[in-house]
């Protein structure tokens, strides 16, 4: 199960990278190279990366809020379930 969680987190992080790049470019209009550099810095910082990924998905990709939250914050309920069941 830990392998699945790790692979899923890496895959979502890859998608998140592009959402953050597009979100930064949308908000600041600084160009794709600088957006990519900033996105590489913040992508795997858990809540910051997720928040910026949600911003990019909603504003740059025109996703609904529910879709963006479901994709970028899926790990929160999973971690809660792991924490609850690992104490048993």
N, C-alpha and C positions, 0 to 999 in steps of 0.2 A: 504494500500500500504506500509505503514511503517513496518507492521508486516512481509510482504513478504521480504522486503529489509533486515530486521534484521535476519530472518531465513536463507536467502540465504547467507548473509555475514558470519554467524556462520558455515554453511555447507562448504563454500569455505575455511574458516579458518581451518576447520578440515582437509580438503584435503591438504591445504597449509602446515599444520604442518608436514605431512608425506613427502611432497616434500622437505621441508626445512631440515628435518632430513636426508633424503637420499642425498641431495645436500651437506650438511656439511660433512657427512661421505665420500662422493665421493671426495670432495676437500681436506679435512684435514686428512682423514683416522684415526679418533680418537676413533672410536667405537660407537656403537649404543646408549649406555647409556648417554655418554657425548653429543652426537649429539641431543638426545631427550631433554636433559636439556636446551641446547642452543636454540633449536627450540621452546620450550615452552616460552622462554623469548621473542623471536622476532616475533612470529607468528602474533599477532594481532596489531603490529605496522604497520600502513597502507602501506606506500611505502616501508619500509625496508622488511617487511614480504612478500609483493608481489614480490619484486625484488629477494629475496632469493628463494621464491617458483618458480619463473620463471627459475632461475638458476638450481635448483634441477630437475625441470620437463624436461628441455632441456638436461642437462648433465647426470643425473642419470636415468631418465625414457625414454630418447631418443625421446621426443616429438619435434614437429616442433616449431619454434619460434612463428608462428601465433597461434597455439593451446595454447601454454603456456600464451601468452599475452591475448588471449581471455578469458581464465579461470581466471587468476589472476588479471587482470585489468578491468574487466567488470564493476566495480562499478564507475569508473571515468566518462564515458559518462552518466551513470544513475544519478550520483550526479549533473552533469552539467544540465541535463534535469530538475531535481527537482528544481535546483536553478533558472533556466529560467522561469519555469511555476509557481513557488511559488510567484514570484513578481507580477503576473497578478492579 
